[in-house]
Each structure stands twice: as structure tokens, then as C-alpha cells.
């Protein structure tokens, strides 16, 4: 069931998003060769706590048999890992790219966003991949308007990514968001125009293109969380929480 948010609810989501933006801004300044992904997670948790919020991801049950409940504030996925990477003592190296995904819970509402950052000097291919993921989001939200359909967003993302020579994950998608981290409707990154639920003013969506340099075939690592490409090629990710309005969408986390 799709929940249409009231102005009061949207204001509470804005407060959550303000904390999220603060975390992202702080992490961007810290990402450099020689640090661990655990270090980034510690920074994120500290900022959330200082701002009266908690990590949305903590306590999420693993969808795979034998996996443990998620215990971290961030998902940090490096190079061929595209989503759900677990913070660890892994040291980031010059030329790596790291996908940072975080959710913030405050005043009963969630916000969700993600970015892909380069570590030090990165390759031209890495730069193109990161930029394509970002621009795919903005191509998609051209259709995030009252009266359009979810498939219009999906098709715009897919068309832009494939035009630039990359592939998209099929198994994972964006989602509605609000009191729950994952709500209806699902927002695929691939689809046909004119299909899916119709967008209405007050809908809150987390739109997240997830793209691969090579094949979009992925597997789940032994930790039962991290999703990585079979061909070991690079991946990139970009996400924001948006609100459907009467006109252009409001991007809460940008």
C-alpha cells in the first residue's frame, strides 16, 4: 500500500534528511587513501547520535539464510562491490572507488541516500562510471511528477545508462520511504514507459541507480550481505530521497 505523506510528515522527513546530508558531507571530506571503512562508519554513527537520530540500517534482518542482523550505520562497498558492503578494517587505497549508502531515522521517519566517491586519484573509467550513476538519477527524476508513472522514471534511467555503455542491476531497486525504510512502491532502474503505479503529490521515494562497468551478473559474498559483480569490474551507485510535488520533485537529501 502506498502512503501519501502529509505536509507534517514531509517536514519530519526533511529533519531526518538534514542529518543525513551532514553525515554525507563529513564522510566526503574524510575519504582518502589509508583509512578503513570502519573509520567512516564510526564518524557516521557519531554525527547521527549528536543530532538526535539513529542509523536506519542497524537491526535490519539479513535476507539470506545464515546471515546476521546488520550491525552498522553505513553500507560501504568498494570497487566491484555495488551495495550492502559491511564496514571493516579494510584499508582504502589510491584509485579505489567506494559506494556509501546510509539511512537516518529521526522523529519517526527515515531518509535514505548514497554516493560513490573516488579515493585519491582515480581512473577516467571510474570518473565516467560515477558521473553516469549520478546523471542517471537526474534523468530519472525528470519524470518524478504528479501524474507520471514509476515506469517512466525506470525507463529514463535505463535509457541513459545503456546509452553510456554500462549495465544496471536487475535484482535490486529503489523504494518508497517514510515511517518504514522500505515502503511501496518499488522503483526499478529498468522498465517501460507508462507502466507501474501512478505518481501522486505527497509520495516519498528513494531512487537509486546501481550501475556496472561490465556485466550486471552479481553474487552474494560469504558475509551474506555484500553484493559484488561476477566479472570483478567496477560499480557505482547514486541515491536520493525525493518528494513528489505539484511541480518539480523536492530532493530532500541533495
HELIX and SHEET records of a PDB file:
HELIX    1   1 UNK A    7  UNK A   30  1                                  24    
HELIX    2   2 UNK A   37  UNK A   50  1                                  14    
HELIX    3   3 UNK A  124  UNK A  140  1                                  17    
HELIX    4   4 UNK A  141  UNK A  143  5                                   3    
HELIX    5   5 UNK A  150  UNK A  163  1                                  14    
SHEET    1   A 3 UNK A  54  UNK A  55  0                                        
SHEET    2   A 3 UNK A  97  UNK A 106 -1                                        
SHEET    3   A 3 UNK A  74  UNK A  78 -1                                        
SHEET    1   B 3 UNK A  54  UNK A  55  0                                        
SHEET    2   B 3 UNK A  97  UNK A 106 -1                                        
SHEET    3   B 3 UNK A 109  UNK A 118 -1                                        
SHEET    1   C 3 UNK A  81  UNK A  83  0                                        
SHEET    2   C 3 UNK A 227  UNK A 229 -1                                        
SHEET    3   C 3 UNK A 218  UNK A 220 -1                                        
SHEET    1   D 4 UNK A 167  UNK A 168  0                                        
SHEET    2   D 4 UNK A 204  UNK A 212 -1                                        
SHEET    3   D 4 UNK A 174  UNK A 176 -1                                        
SHEET    4   D 4 UNK A 183  UNK A 187 -1                                        
SHEET    1   E 4 UNK A 167  UNK A 168  0                                        
SHEET    2   E 4 UNK A 204  UNK A 212 -1                                        
SHEET    3   E 4 UNK A 235  UNK A 243 -1                                        
SHEET    4   E 4 UNK A 250  UNK A 251 -1                                        
END                                                                             
